[in-house]
Amino acid sequence: IEYYKTGDLEIWDQYNIAWATSVDGDIDYINGFIEVYMDARGMKGSWESAVYFNDPVKMDMIKKFAENSQWFEYQMPYDEQIRKESVKGISAKAIQVVMETGDSGPVTPIGINLPNDPTIRQRYGSKSVSLSNVMEAYEKSSTRSARAEFCFDDSEFERADKWKSKALALEVNMHEVIGHASGQVNEGIDPAIAIKEFYSALEEGRADLVALYFIGHPKLIELGLIDNEGDLKEMQLAAYEAYTRNAMTQLRRIKSGATIEEDHMRN
């Protein structure tokens, strides 16, 4: 309330720390001028609010990634000095969203990882949520004929039909939990300021690449998320094919001749 009254950024930081470390209870929310995706400079946050409650049925997958986040951190394909020695406070949940407005509505995200400040994330941790009822709605509203239209052949379509839902769930959970929440920044550097308007798009790309890097890893079998190596390879191919198709099909959201501004789409 004090932040809303004053707009003081130090109080905003205190609020984010309190929010990130508050992990008990079944109901949670995000609220404030948070995401900067719609600002070409990547500085000005848009108003955003969402209220949600835990989805215990779908919690298992995202919890497994959170509980094994240190293992994934040690396997990252980049220099050891950029890896976190101790992954702190990654809270991960599958949730049912009740209400969204501002930057979260009427077009909703399918996953959220906050707070955005890299220093807070490094010292205090972060929260990741997978919006399970939104993902389910997307899946049920996507027709088989629309999916088939951009498949190269029948075998790609069959893979998509069988694995798209599972592959997307794995991608979103890894994107949020071990993608955004991984790595550490150099002391005294704020990436959002250093990289400026490119930061958000590059950060979304980084999180996607982490998910795509691990999507075919045997660790998913060990965690009980995929049954066997044959399924793992088929699901991995389906995930890559779906990611490629999405690069084309999402263009329907953009008016012809317009510049792509939204950072998830730029990524």
Secondary structure as the mmCIF struct_conf table of DSSP 4:
data_model
#
loop_
_struct_conf.conf_type_id
_struct_conf.id
_struct_conf.beg_label_comp_id
_struct_conf.beg_label_asym_id
_struct_conf.beg_label_seq_id
_struct_conf.end_label_comp_id
_struct_conf.end_label_asym_id
_struct_conf.end_label_seq_id
HELX_RH_AL_P HELX_RH_AL_P1 GLU A 2 THR A 6
HELX_RH_AL_P HELX_RH_AL_P2 LEU A 9 ALA A 20
TURN_TY1_P TURN_TY1_P1 THR A 21 THR A 21
BEND BEND1 GLY A 25 ASP A 26
STRN STRN1 ILE A 27 PHE A 33
TURN_TY1_P TURN_TY1_P2 TYR A 37 MET A 38
TURN_TY1_P TURN_TY1_P3 ALA A 40 ARG A 41
BEND BEND2 GLY A 42 GLY A 42
BEND BEND3 LYS A 44 LYS A 44
HELX_LH_PP_P HELX_LH_PP_P1 GLY A 45 SER A 46
STRN STRN2 TRP A 47 ASN A 54
HELX_RH_3T_P HELX_RH_3T_P1 PRO A 56 LYS A 58
HELX_RH_AL_P HELX_RH_AL_P3 MET A 59 GLU A 67
TURN_TY1_P TURN_TY1_P4 ASN A 68 ASN A 68
HELX_RH_AL_P HELX_RH_AL_P4 SER A 69 TYR A 74
TURN_TY1_P TURN_TY1_P5 GLN A 75 GLN A 75
BEND BEND4 PRO A 77 TYR A 78
HELX_RH_3T_P HELX_RH_3T_P2 GLU A 80 ILE A 82
BEND BEND5 ARG A 83 ARG A 83
BEND BEND6 GLU A 85 SER A 86
STRN STRN3 ILE A 90 GLY A 102
TURN_TY1_P TURN_TY1_P6 ASP A 103 SER A 104
BEND BEND7 GLY A 105 VAL A 107
HELX_LH_PP_P HELX_LH_PP_P2 THR A 108 PRO A 109
BEND BEND8 ILE A 110 ILE A 110
STRN STRN4 GLY A 111 LEU A 114
HELX_RH_AL_P HELX_RH_AL_P5 PRO A 118 TYR A 124
STRN STRN5 SER A 126 LEU A 131
HELX_RH_AL_P HELX_RH_AL_P6 SER A 132 SER A 141
BEND BEND9 SER A 142 SER A 142
HELX_RH_AL_P HELX_RH_AL_P7 ARG A 144 GLU A 149
TURN_TY1_P TURN_TY1_P7 PHE A 150 PHE A 150
BEND BEND10 PHE A 152 ASP A 153
HELX_RH_AL_P HELX_RH_AL_P8 ASP A 154 MET A 174
HELX_RH_PI_P HELX_RH_PI_P1 HIS A 175 HIS A 180
TURN_TY1_P TURN_TY1_P8 ALA A 181 ALA A 181
HELX_LH_PP_P HELX_LH_PP_P3 VAL A 185 ASN A 186
TURN_TY1_P TURN_TY1_P9 GLU A 187 GLY A 188
HELX_RH_AL_P HELX_RH_AL_P9 PRO A 191 ALA A 194
BEND BEND11 ILE A 195 ILE A 195
HELX_RH_3T_P HELX_RH_3T_P3 LYS A 196 PHE A 198
HELX_RH_AL_P HELX_RH_AL_P10 TYR A 199 PHE A 214
TURN_TY1_P TURN_TY1_P10 ILE A 215 GLY A 216
TURN_TY1_P TURN_TY1_P11 PRO A 218 PRO A 218
HELX_RH_AL_P HELX_RH_AL_P11 LYS A 219 GLU A 222
TURN_TY1_P TURN_TY1_P12 LEU A 223 GLY A 224
BEND BEND12 LEU A 225 ASP A 227
HELX_RH_AL_P HELX_RH_AL_P12 GLU A 229 THR A 249
HELX_RH_3T_P HELX_RH_3T_P4 GLN A 250 ARG A 253
BEND BEND13 ILE A 254 ILE A 254
TURN_TY1_P TURN_TY1_P13 SER A 256 GLY A 257
HELX_LH_PP_P HELX_LH_PP_P4 ALA A 258 ILE A 260
HELX_RH_AL_P HELX_RH_AL_P13 ASP A 263 ARG A 266
#
